[in-house]
Amino acid sequence: MAMAKDTGIPLMVSVARMVAKRLYGILNAIKKRVSNGNAESLNSKIQLMRIKSWGFRNKEQLKWPKSVNHFNRKIL
Protein backbone atom coordinates (compact mmCIF):
# COMPACT_ATOMS: atom_id res chain seq x y z
CA MET A 1 0.00 0.00 0.00
CA ALA A 2 2.94 2.26 0.57
CA MET A 3 3.97 1.80 -3.07
CA ALA A 4 0.50 2.85 -4.23
CA LYS A 5 0.69 5.98 -2.09
CA ASP A 6 4.18 6.76 -3.40
CA THR A 7 3.04 6.73 -7.03
CA GLY A 8 1.19 9.99 -6.57
CA ILE A 9 -1.68 8.83 -8.78
CA PRO A 10 -4.81 10.14 -7.03
CA LEU A 11 -6.95 7.11 -7.86
CA MET A 12 -4.29 4.65 -6.63
CA VAL A 13 -3.84 6.65 -3.43
CA SER A 14 -7.59 6.66 -2.87
CA VAL A 15 -7.91 2.90 -3.38
CA ALA A 16 -4.92 2.20 -1.13
CA ARG A 17 -6.43 4.37 1.60
CA MET A 18 -9.80 2.61 1.28
CA VAL A 19 -8.25 -0.87 1.42
CA ALA A 20 -6.14 0.11 4.44
CA LYS A 21 -9.22 1.45 6.21
CA ARG A 22 -11.25 -1.70 5.56
CA LEU A 23 -8.45 -4.28 5.72
CA TYR A 24 -9.62 -5.84 9.00
CA GLY A 25 -13.12 -6.46 7.62
CA ILE A 26 -11.79 -7.78 4.30
CA LEU A 27 -9.46 -10.27 6.00
CA ASN A 28 -12.21 -11.30 8.44
CA ALA A 29 -14.66 -11.99 5.58
CA ILE A 30 -12.06 -14.11 3.78
CA LYS A 31 -11.11 -16.02 6.93
CA LYS A 32 -14.70 -16.70 8.06
CA ARG A 33 -15.99 -17.24 4.49
CA VAL A 34 -18.81 -14.78 5.04
CA SER A 35 -20.85 -13.44 2.15
CA ASN A 36 -23.53 -10.79 1.85
CA GLY A 37 -25.18 -12.67 -1.02
CA ASN A 38 -28.41 -13.34 0.89
CA ALA A 39 -28.80 -9.68 1.83
CA GLU A 40 -28.12 -8.58 -1.75
CA SER A 41 -30.66 -11.10 -3.04
CA LEU A 42 -33.32 -9.80 -0.66
CA ASN A 43 -32.56 -6.20 -1.63
CA SER A 44 -32.90 -6.97 -5.33
CA LYS A 45 -36.23 -8.74 -4.75
CA ILE A 46 -37.54 -5.74 -2.82
CA GLN A 47 -36.38 -3.40 -5.58
CA LEU A 48 -38.05 -5.58 -8.22
CA MET A 49 -41.33 -5.49 -6.27
CA ARG A 50 -41.11 -1.70 -6.08
CA ILE A 51 -40.54 -1.48 -9.84
CA LYS A 52 -43.41 -3.84 -10.67
CA SER A 53 -45.84 -2.05 -8.35
CA TRP A 54 -45.09 1.39 -9.78
CA GLY A 55 -48.33 3.24 -10.37
CA PHE A 56 -50.29 1.79 -7.45
CA ARG A 57 -50.98 4.70 -5.16
CA ASN A 58 -53.13 2.95 -2.56
CA LYS A 59 -54.55 -0.44 -1.54
CA GLU A 60 -57.75 0.09 -3.52
CA GLN A 61 -55.83 0.00 -6.80
CA LEU A 62 -54.25 -3.32 -5.79
CA LYS A 63 -57.63 -5.10 -5.48
CA TRP A 64 -58.54 -7.67 -8.09
CA PRO A 65 -60.99 -6.58 -10.78
CA LYS A 66 -64.33 -8.41 -10.77
CA SER A 67 -63.62 -9.85 -14.19
CA VAL A 68 -60.75 -11.97 -12.80
CA ASN A 69 -61.60 -15.64 -12.40
CA HIS A 70 -62.20 -16.49 -8.71
CA PHE A 71 -60.07 -19.66 -9.00
CA ASN A 72 -56.97 -17.61 -9.75
CA ARG A 73 -57.70 -15.40 -6.78
CA LYS A 74 -57.65 -18.36 -4.36
CA ILE A 75 -54.11 -19.28 -5.39
CA LEU A 76 -52.72 -15.95 -4.24
Backbone torsions as a table, in degrees:
resi	resn	phi	psi	omega
1	MET	NA	-28.6	178.0
2	ALA	-65.8	-37.1	178.8
3	MET	-64.3	-38.9	179.4
4	ALA	-65.0	-39.4	179.3
5	LYS	-69.7	-32.1	-178.8
6	ASP	-74.2	-19.1	-179.6
7	THR	-65.3	-32.5	-179.2
8	GLY	84.6	-1.1	177.4
9	ILE	-77.2	119.6	-174.1
10	PRO	-55.3	-40.7	-179.0
11	LEU	-66.6	-42.4	178.4
12	MET	-63.5	-41.9	179.5
13	VAL	-63.1	-41.3	179.8
14	SER	-64.1	-45.2	179.7
15	VAL	-65.2	-42.9	179.4
16	ALA	-61.7	-40.3	178.6
17	ARG	-65.3	-41.9	-179.9
18	MET	-65.2	-44.0	179.5
19	VAL	-63.8	-42.5	179.3
20	ALA	-62.6	-38.0	-179.2
21	LYS	-68.6	-34.6	-175.1
22	ARG	-107.0	12.9	-173.9
23	LEU	-59.6	-42.0	-179.6
24	TYR	-59.6	-46.7	179.7
25	GLY	-66.0	-38.2	179.3
26	ILE	-63.9	-49.0	-179.8
27	LEU	-64.2	-37.9	178.5
28	ASN	-64.4	-41.6	179.5
29	ALA	-65.6	-37.7	178.8
30	ILE	-69.7	-43.7	-177.6
31	LYS	-65.8	-44.0	-176.4
32	LYS	-87.9	-4.6	-177.9
33	ARG	54.6	48.2	-178.8
34	VAL	-95.9	140.5	178.9
35	SER	-132.0	151.0	175.7
36	ASN	-101.6	22.5	-178.0
37	GLY	-59.7	-41.6	-180.0
38	ASN	-63.9	-42.3	179.5
39	ALA	-65.2	-41.8	179.1
40	GLU	-65.0	-37.3	178.2
41	SER	-63.5	-45.7	179.1
42	LEU	-62.4	-43.0	178.9
43	ASN	-61.5	-41.0	-179.6
44	SER	-69.1	-34.3	176.9
45	LYS	-66.7	-41.0	177.9
46	ILE	-63.4	-43.7	179.1
47	GLN	-63.5	-39.2	178.1
48	LEU	-64.0	-41.0	177.0
49	MET	-62.1	-40.4	179.0
50	ARG	-63.8	-39.9	180.0
51	ILE	-67.0	-44.6	-177.9
52	LYS	-68.2	-29.0	-177.3
53	SER	-92.8	10.2	179.7
54	TRP	-60.6	130.6	179.5
55	GLY	108.1	-17.3	176.6
56	PHE	-86.6	114.6	-176.0
57	ARG	-92.1	-25.5	-178.8
58	ASN	-151.5	176.5	-176.8
59	LYS	-66.5	-28.4	-179.3
60	GLU	-62.2	-36.1	-179.7
61	GLN	-73.8	-18.0	179.6
62	LEU	-83.9	-12.2	-177.7
63	LYS	-67.4	150.2	-179.9
64	TRP	-70.5	138.7	173.8
65	PRO	-69.5	154.6	-176.9
66	LYS	-67.0	-19.1	-179.1
67	SER	-77.8	-10.5	-179.4
68	VAL	-74.4	136.6	179.9
69	ASN	-59.9	134.5	-176.5
70	HIS	-69.2	-20.5	177.2
71	PHE	-68.8	-39.4	177.5
72	ASN	-65.1	-33.0	-177.7
73	ARG	-68.5	-33.3	-179.9
74	LYS	-67.1	-29.0	-178.9
75	ILE	-65.5	-40.8	-178.6
76	LEU	-79.6	NA	NA
